Amino acid sequence: MRPTARTIAAGMLALLFFSIFVGLGSWQVERRGWKLALIDRVDRRVHSPPVDAPLPAEWPRITTASHEYLHVRASGIFLPASQTRVQALTELGPGFWLLAALRRSDGSITLVNRGFIAADPPERTVSAHGLPAGVVTVTGLLRMSEPRGSFLRRNDPTADRWYSRDVPAIAAARGLTRVAPYFIDAEPSQAMGEAEDAPVGGLTVIAFHNNHLIYAITWYTLACMIPAALWFALRERE
């Protein structure tokens, strides 16, 4: 029996969708390999001994791929007037990240997320969470700037309301110059303060969604269903 034009069209359409679904499944397999490599790379960075946080000469080469979550250390003096609260929601509840500028020996500045503080009464200021005096050494994870604000709310520097750790915006609002394009999520340390309500460090959330295998199986399953559906359709026409 010679195939009709409708049969040929159905076959070509089936081949098109089969190719698309196989391509999407293969893409998810590649994404899974990339994600697993990323997770392994970040895990090795987080658990490696700390290295010196990048200084100005290295700043142009800093990227998310090459530096995010690098375990670093930096020494310097905290600038008291630089403290900034950024709204946060953590395992300890709602509150704020407390950022402060650390002036390093070469005069450059690195913002340090000292840690989490609970939501304070409106009349309380960040000055209540005193900064350690003198030279301190901070260890933690290098994090990239979070520009423009959160998904639902924009930073409002004029009103001093911050919803993301936008390094350039915070630096501009505090009149800081020569500021690193990253910040450091500090680990728990006495250098962050010894008071009962001192910022709680070490709350960095490191999580990567990895559902690519499920997606790949779904696309490959749909691809397998195409020839089966075509076969049944042709049988019904006989």
Buried (B, 14 or more C-beta within 10 A) or exposed (E): EEEEEEBEEBBEEBEEBBEBBBEBBBBBBEBBEEBBEBBEBBEEBEEEEBEEBBBEEEBEEBEEEEBBBBBBBBBBBBBEEBBBBBBBEBEEEEBBBBBBBBBBEEEBBBBBBBBBBEEBEEEEEBEEBBBBEEBBEBBBBBBBBBEEBEEEEEBEBEEEBBBBBBBEBBBEBBEBEBBBBBBBBBBBBEBBBEEEEBBBBBBBEEEEEEEBBEBBEBBBEBBBEBEEEBEEEEEEEE
